[in-house]
Amino acid sequence: MPHPPPLPMSNISEELFRTLIMDPAAFVLPKPTFRPLELRTECPQAGKLLAIDCEFVSYAPPEKMVHEDGTELEIRGAELGLGRVSVVRGDAPHEGVCCMDDYVRTVEPVYDYLTRFSGLKPGDLDPGVSKHYLTTLKRVYLKLRYMADAGCKFIGHGLKKDFRMANIVIPPEQVIDTVEIFHFKRQRLLSLKYLASYLLGRDIQQQTHDSIEDAAVTLAVYKKYLELEARGNFQETLLEMYRYGKNHGWEVANGGPIV
């Protein structure tokens, strides 16, 4: 079998990437949430696994049209922007440890932080009061672009929207999306919350979302998929997951399935 062609050189130098991830502001946080990649031993390279999750805020509400009978029709969705990007290591010896947790500085007033779904709150993206590592959308893009150009594989749940909002295109062979892996054609998409509960016995997203937790859980779900494939019962398990979900309202009761 012929070897795949080498990846083209990135337009982003390793020195620039080093400067981006070693930003001094990341090392003076009162409660650090991530540990940057150590380039001597963890340099991005082909096949390196990284789990990613993004959160969004709304800059404008959806635009609606009201008909004469009083019914409403949404003619344009809410204007969303990237609020937070978290990346978690997918390989040993630091598997599951966050290496990037960027809060994206706002360039215009936020209409809705979508806290229930994003975990973001007023002030989180404000340089004057935020307690998080704030950076620009461009710097987020440059970091992701370098890792993608190096051949890293990104694991996530519903990555199309994440990458679109980050304005980045990742080669399909470098994308591992658990929303696609755990899916039967013409059936509903399974939520990360359901997968985590059924496969791992973990109850996530109880009050709100946290992108580090979601990325780490997605990684664990993917590793469970590899385990099921190795045992030869992935398709059987997936079918049973759909059966169980339909019979239990897509919730896993305490003491329910853990594969």
Sequence and secondary structure as in RCSB ss.txt:
>XXXX:A:sequence
MPHPPPLPMSNISEELFRTLIMDPAAFVLPKPTFRPLELRTECPQAGKLLAIDCEFVSYAPPEKMVHEDGTELEI
RGAELGLGRVSVVRGDAPHEGVCCMDDYVRTVEPVYDYLTRFSGLKPGDLDPGVSKHYLTTLKRVYLKLRYMADA
GCKFIGHGLKKDFRMANIVIPPEQVIDTVEIFHFKRQRLLSLKYLASYLLGRDIQQQTHDSIEDAAVTLAVYKKY
LELEARGNFQETLLEMYRYGKNHGWEVANGGPIV
>XXXX:A:secstr
          SS HHHHHHHHT GGGGS SS       HHHH   TT EEEEEEEEEEEE  EEEE TTS EEEE
E  EEEEEEEEEEE STTSTT EEEEEEE  SS  SB  HHHH   TTTT TTT  S EE HHHHHHHHHHHHHT
T EEEESSHHHHHHHTT    GGGEEEHHHHT  TTS    HHHHIIIII     SSS  HHHHHHHHHHHHHHH
HHHHHHT HHHHHHHHHHHHHHTTT   TT    
